[in-house]
Amino acid sequence: MKAQTYRDMGRGELQARMDELYQELFNLRFQLATRQLDNTERVKQVRRDIARVRTVLHEMELSGEGR
């Protein structure tokens, strides 16, 4: 997803999305370790999405939004 999409979400939605992404990353790493993962690029995409969500949450924190 694009960062702008995450900026349009609220704090609760972002927290839920981050939980989903961490769960997906866990599952992907498990599949990678057991050699069941076909699309290894997905690990990189999920990690970048996590970074985007964390960045947007940090921006909200700095600007005082979502408190």
Secondary structure, 3 states (H helix, E strand, C coil): CCHHHHHCCCHHHHHHHHHHHHHHHHHHHHHHHCCCCCCCHHHHHHHHHHHHHHHHHHHHHHHCCCC
